[in-house]
Amino acid sequence: MTEYKQMKLINPNWDQHGYIQVYTGDGKGKTTASLGLAMRALGRDWKVLIVMFTKGGNNYGELNSFRQLSDKIADNLTIVQAGLDRVIYKSNECEKDHKQIKKGWNLVKKAVKNDEYQLIIMDEANIAIDMGILDVDEVVKVLKSKPDEMEIVLTGRNAHPKIVEIAHLVSRIEPVKHYWDKGVHARKGIEY
C-alpha cells in the first residue's frame, strides 16, 4: 500500500460540499464579486437565487445583463429585489423597507428549507442585519440548516461577528484608494 492510499481523506467529496461565504468591508466590489460567482455557477448549469436586500429599481447594469442571458441560462436564475428604489440608511428607513426585506428573507428561508437552489446570494444582507431589520440569530439558524451541497453568499458592510464565525470563507474588502475621495460620483456601467 502506498503512502497516498494510507492517508485518511477528511472529506473525499469536498468539491460537492457547499459553503457559507461572506464578502464584507468598506471597499468597492462586494456585490460585483458575488455576481461574478453567480455567472460562474450559471455557466455550470447551477440553479441560482439572488436576493438583493435593500435594493430596488431597475437602474443596475447587472440587471440589464441578466435580462439578456440566453433562455437556457436564464431558466436557472431567479433575482428578487427586496428593497425600495433608493439607498437605505438609519436616517431614512421606514416600514416599507422592513416589509420588502422581510419578504426577501422569507423567500430565502423557503429556498433553503426546500433545497431549491445550488447557490443563494444574499446581497446586502449584512446591512439588513446590521440595521436590525433581519435578526442575526434567525439568519445564523437558517444558514446552519442549509443543505450540505448548497452554497450561500452574504454581502454588505459590517458583517455581524456571529455571521463571520459560522462562515467558511470571509473576504474583507478594504479601500486603499478610491476616486470618490476626489469627488467622482458613481458611474453608470462601473458602480451601477
C-alpha positions in Angstrom: 0.0 0.0 0.0 1.4 3.4 -0.9 1.5 6.3 1.4 -1.2 8.1 -0.6 -3.6 5.2 -0.1 -2.9 5.2 3.7 -3.8 8.8 4.1 -7.2 9.4 5.6 -9.2 11.8 3.5 -11.1 14.2 5.6 -13.7 14.9 3.0 -13.3 13.0 -0.2 -16.3 14.9 -1.7 -15.0 18.4 -0.8 -15.9 19.6 -4.2 -19.6 18.7 -3.7 -19.9 20.5 -0.4 -21.5 23.9 -0.2 -20.0 26.6 2.0 -21.1 29.9 3.5 -19.2 32.9 2.1 -19.1 36.5 3.3 -17.9 39.5 1.3 -17.7 42.5 3.7 -15.7 45.6 4.4 -15.9 49.3 3.3 -14.3 48.8 -0.1 -15.9 48.6 -3.5 -16.6 45.2 -5.1 -18.6 43.0 -2.7 -21.7 42.8 -4.9 -19.6 42.6 -8.0 -17.7 39.6 -6.6 -20.9 37.8 -5.7 -22.4 38.4 -9.1 -19.3 37.1 -10.8 -19.7 34.0 -8.8 -23.3 33.8 -9.9 -22.2 33.9 -13.6 -19.6 31.2 -13.0 -22.3 29.0 -11.3 -24.8 29.6 -14.1 -22.1 28.6 -16.6 -22.0 25.2 -14.8 -25.8 24.8 -15.0 -26.4 25.6 -11.3 -29.7 26.9 -10.1 -29.0 30.4 -8.6 -31.1 32.7 -6.4 -30.1 36.3 -5.9 -32.0 38.3 -3.3 -31.0 41.9 -3.4 -31.7 43.2 0.1 -32.1 47.0 0.4 -32.0 47.4 -3.4 -34.9 48.1 -5.7 -35.5 49.8 -9.0 -34.1 49.0 -12.5 -31.1 51.3 -12.6 -28.5 48.5 -12.2 -26.3 47.4 -15.1 -26.1 43.9 -13.8 -29.9 43.5 -14.0 -29.8 44.7 -17.7 -27.2 42.0 -18.3 -29.1 39.2 -16.6 -32.2 40.1 -18.6 -30.3 39.4 -21.8 -29.0 35.9 -20.8 -29.9 33.0 -23.1 -33.1 31.2 -22.2 -31.1 28.2 -21.1 -29.1 30.1 -18.6 -31.9 32.4 -17.5 -34.1 29.4 -16.6 -31.7 28.7 -13.8 -31.6 32.2 -12.4 -34.1 33.9 -10.0 -33.5 37.5 -9.0 -35.6 39.2 -6.3 -35.2 42.8 -5.3 -36.1 43.1 -1.6 -35.8 46.8 -1.3 -37.1 50.2 -2.4 -35.7 52.2 -5.2 -33.1 54.1 -3.0 -30.2 53.6 -0.7 -31.3 52.8 2.8 -29.8 54.3 5.9 -30.9 54.5 9.5 -32.0 58.1 8.8 -34.4 57.2 6.0 -35.5 53.6 6.8 -39.3 53.1 7.0 -41.8 50.3 7.5 -41.9 49.7 3.7 -38.2 48.9 3.8 -38.8 46.3 6.6 -41.6 44.7 4.6 -39.6 44.4 1.4 -36.5 43.0 3.2 -38.6 40.5 5.2 -40.3 39.3 2.0 -36.9 38.6 0.6 -35.8 36.9 3.8 -38.9 34.6 3.8 -38.1 33.6 0.2 -34.5 32.7 1.2 -35.8 30.7 4.2 -38.2 28.8 1.9 -35.5 28.2 -0.7 -33.1 26.8 1.9 -35.7 24.6 3.5 -36.9 23.2 0.1 -33.3 22.8 -1.3 -34.4 24.7 -4.4 -31.0 26.2 -5.5 -27.4 25.3 -5.5 -26.3 28.9 -4.9 -28.1 31.6 -3.0 -26.7 35.1 -2.9 -28.0 37.4 -0.1 -26.8 40.7 -1.5 -26.5 43.4 1.2 -27.9 41.0 3.8 -25.2 42.2 6.2 -26.6 45.7 6.1 -30.1 44.4 6.8 -28.7 42.5 9.8 -26.6 45.5 10.9 -29.7 47.7 10.9 -31.7 45.2 12.9 -34.2 44.5 10.2 -33.1 40.9 10.0 -32.5 39.0 13.2 -28.9 37.7 13.2 -29.8 34.7 15.4 -32.5 33.7 13.0 -30.2 34.1 10.0 -27.5 32.0 11.7 -30.0 29.3 12.4 -31.2 29.2 8.8 -27.6 29.2 7.5 -26.7 26.3 9.8 -29.7 24.3 8.5 -28.7 24.7 4.8 -28.4 21.5 2.7 -24.8 20.3 2.6 -24.4 20.9 -1.1 -25.8 24.4 -1.1 -23.5 27.5 -1.3 -24.7 30.7 0.3 -23.1 34.1 0.0 -23.8 37.2 2.1 -22.5 40.6 1.0 -22.5 44.0 2.6 -20.6 46.1 5.1 -20.5 45.4 8.8 -20.8 41.6 8.7 -22.0 40.6 12.2 -19.5 38.6 14.2 -21.9 35.7 14.5 -22.1 35.5 10.7 -18.3 35.7 10.4 -18.0 33.0 13.0 -20.1 30.4 11.1 -18.8 31.3 7.6 -16.3 29.1 5.8 -14.9 32.0 3.8 -14.8 35.7 4.7 -13.3 38.3 2.4 -12.9 41.8 3.8 -12.7 44.3 1.0 -11.0 47.4 2.3 -10.4 50.6 0.3 -6.8 51.6 -0.2 -7.6 54.4 -2.7 -10.9 55.5 -4.3 -11.7 58.2 -6.9 -14.8 59.0 -4.9 -12.4 60.7 -2.4 -11.6 63.2 -5.2 -15.3 63.9 -5.9 -16.0 61.5 -8.7 -19.7 60.3 -8.5 -21.0 56.8 -9.1 -20.7 56.0 -12.8 -23.1 54.1 -14.9 -21.6 50.8 -16.0 -19.0 50.8 -13.2 -20.8 51.4 -9.9 -24.3 50.6 -11.1 
